[in-house]
Amino acid sequence: MTTPADPTLRPEAPDDAEAIEAVTVAAFGEAPHTSHTEQHIVRALRAAGALSVSLVAECDGELVGHVAASPVTLLDGTPGWFGLGPVSVLPAWQGRGIGSALVRACLGRLRERGARGCVLVGEPGYYQRFGFRSLPGLILPGVPPEYFMALCWTNERPRARVAFHPAFEATV
């Protein structure tokens, strides 16, 4: 039997799409600072073939969490960067390490694929534990620098504006 502290993580399967959407809607239902479009973003990334990493967490046979990563564009042309998110965990299962396990597994997959770095928009107090920091040279227009963070896996520190995949504009 799987315990909440030790979920089973696996790649998304074709039959998971509906459960992922339900987890995402529930996870962001009461969240502040969201437009509540995260489920549409995941669906649009999937439809565009832009889910570079899509992992789910299962506990006792129930899908309780999901993480996505997709390519981002650094407008200076630097290749090999990805965006992390959304990260979703059912509210009843939050605070049990499932989100952290998903983030670590996703970052591990990106590194295995030779990614140069990863960016995200999120709460610094949460994401700094994984090594994310604001990098002065990376800018996401319209987002305060303290909430736009990056994790570099090379010695180069790009200086560029960043653009997430167009799926991040999805509203339906």
C-alpha positions as CSV (number, residue, x, y, z in Angstrom):
1,M,0.0,0.0,0.0
2,T,1.3,3.5,-0.9
3,T,1.6,6.1,1.8
4,P,0.9,9.8,1.2
5,A,4.5,10.6,2.1
6,D,5.7,8.1,-0.6
7,P,3.4,8.4,-3.6
8,T,3.9,6.4,-6.8
9,L,5.1,8.7,-9.5
10,R,4.8,7.8,-13.2
11,P,4.4,9.4,-16.6
12,E,1.0,10.6,-17.7
13,A,-0.9,7.9,-19.5
14,P,-3.6,8.7,-22.2
15,D,-6.4,7.7,-19.8
16,D,-5.2,10.2,-17.2
17,A,-6.3,13.4,-18.9
18,E,-9.7,13.7,-17.3
19,A,-8.3,12.9,-13.8
20,I,-5.4,15.4,-14.3
21,E,-7.9,18.1,-15.2
22,A,-10.0,17.4,-12.1
23,V,-6.9,17.5,-9.9
24,T,-5.8,20.8,-11.4
25,V,-9.2,22.4,-11.0
26,A,-9.4,21.3,-7.4
27,A,-5.8,22.3,-6.6
28,F,-6.2,25.9,-7.8
29,G,-9.9,26.3,-6.8
30,E,-9.1,28.4,-3.7
31,A,-5.6,29.5,-4.6
32,P,-4.9,33.3,-4.6
33,H,-3.1,35.0,-7.5
34,T,-4.5,32.7,-10.2
35,S,-6.8,33.2,-13.2
36,H,-8.0,29.6,-12.7
37,T,-6.9,28.6,-16.2
38,E,-4.3,26.0,-15.3
39,Q,-6.5,23.1,-16.5
40,H,-6.8,24.8,-19.9
41,I,-3.1,25.4,-20.0
42,V,-2.4,21.7,-19.4
43,R,-5.0,20.7,-22.0
44,A,-3.5,23.1,-24.6
45,L,0.1,22.0,-23.9
46,R,-1.0,18.4,-24.4
47,A,-2.9,19.2,-27.7
48,A,0.2,21.1,-29.0
49,G,2.5,18.2,-28.2
50,A,4.4,20.5,-25.9
51,L,4.3,18.5,-22.6
52,S,8.0,17.8,-22.3
53,V,7.4,16.2,-19.0
54,S,4.0,15.2,-17.5
55,L,4.1,13.2,-14.3
56,V,1.3,12.1,-12.0
57,A,1.3,11.0,-8.4
58,E,-0.9,8.2,-7.2
59,C,-1.7,7.3,-3.6
60,D,-3.7,4.1,-2.9
61,G,-4.7,4.0,-6.6
62,E,-6.1,7.6,-6.7
63,L,-4.5,10.2,-8.9
64,V,-3.7,13.0,-6.4
65,G,-1.1,15.2,-8.2
66,H,0.3,16.3,-11.5
67,V,3.3,18.3,-12.7
68,A,4.0,19.6,-16.2
69,A,7.0,21.0,-17.9
70,S,7.1,22.6,-21.4
71,P,9.7,24.4,-23.5
72,V,10.2,28.1,-23.1
73,T,11.8,30.6,-25.5
74,L,14.6,32.8,-24.4
75,L,14.5,35.7,-26.8
76,D,18.3,35.8,-27.1
77,G,18.1,32.4,-28.8
78,T,19.6,30.4,-25.9
79,P,18.2,26.8,-26.4
80,G,17.4,24.1,-23.9
81,W,15.2,25.9,-21.3
82,F,11.9,24.7,-19.9
83,G,9.0,26.1,-17.8
84,L,7.8,24.2,-14.8
85,G,4.1,24.2,-14.1
86,P,1.4,23.9,-13.3
87,V,2.0,21.8,-10.2
88,S,-1.2,20.5,-8.8
89,V,-2.1,18.4,-5.7
90,L,-5.6,17.7,-4.5
91,P,-6.3,20.0,-1.5
92,A,-6.9,17.0,0.9
93,W,-3.4,15.7,0.0
94,Q,-1.4,18.9,0.1
95,G,1.2,19.3,2.8
96,R,2.3,15.7,2.6
97,G,5.3,16.0,0.3
98,I,3.5,15.0,-2.9
99,G,4.1,18.4,-4.7
100,S,7.8,18.3,-3.7
101,A,8.2,14.8,-5.0
102,L,6.6,15.7,-8.3
103,V,8.8,18.8,-8.7
104,R,12.0,16.9,-7.9
105,A,11.1,14.1,-10.3
106,C,10.2,16.6,-13.1
107,L,13.5,18.5,-12.6
108,G,15.3,15.2,-12.7
109,R,13.7,14.2,-16.0
110,L,14.6,17.6,-17.5
111,R,18.2,17.3,-16.5
112,E,18.4,13.7,-17.9
113,R,17.2,15.2,-21.2
114,G,20.1,17.7,-21.2
115,A,18.1,20.8,-20.2
116,R,20.1,23.9,-19.6
117,G,17.7,25.4,-17.1
118,C,14.1,25.7,-15.9
119,V,12.0,28.7,-15.1
120,L,8.7,29.2,-13.2
121,V,6.3,31.7,-11.8
122,G,5.6,30.8,-8.2
123,E,6.0,31.4,-4.5
124,P,9.7,32.0,-3.6
125,G,9.2,30.5,-0.1
126,Y,8.2,27.2,-1.7
127,Y,10.4,26.9,-4.8
128,Q,13.7,28.1,-3.4
129,R,14.0,24.7,-1.6
130,F,14.6,23.2,-5.1
131,G,17.3,25.8,-6.0
132,F,15.1,28.3,-7.9
133,R,16.2,31.9,-7.6
134,S,15.5,35.2,-9.3
135,L,18.2,35.7,-12.0
136,P,18.8,39.3,-12.8
137,G,19.3,38.6,-16.5
138,L,16.0,36.7,-17.1
139,I,12.8,38.7,-17.4
140,L,9.2,37.6,-17.8
141,P,7.3,40.8,-18.7
142,G,4.5,41.7,-16.3
143,V,5.7,39.4,-13.5
144,P,7.5,40.8,-10.4
145,P,11.1,39.5,-10.5
146,E,10.8,37.8,-7.0
147,Y,8.1,35.5,-8.4
148,F,9.8,34.7,-11.7
149,M,12.6,32.3,-10.8
150,A,15.1,30.1,-12.6
151,L,17.3,27.1,-12.0
152,C,20.5,26.9,-14.1
153,W,22.2,23.6,-14.8
154,T,25.1,25.2,-16.7
155,N,27.6,27.9,-15.9
156,E,26.1,30.3,-18.4
157,R,23.7,32.8,-17.1
158,P,21.5,34.0,-20.0
159,R,20.3,37.6,-20.2
160,A,17.0,37.5,-22.0
161,R,13.2,38.0,-22.0
162,V,11.4,34.7,-21.6
163,A,8.3,33.6,-23.3
164,F,6.2,30.6,-22.2
165,H,4.6,28.3,-24.7
166,P,1.5,30.0,-26.3
167,A,-0.7,27.4,-24.5
168,F,-0.2,29.5,-21.4
169,E,-2.7,32.0,-22.9
170,A,-5.4,29.3,-23.0
171,T,-8.7,30.2,-21.3
172,V,-10.9,27.4,-22.5
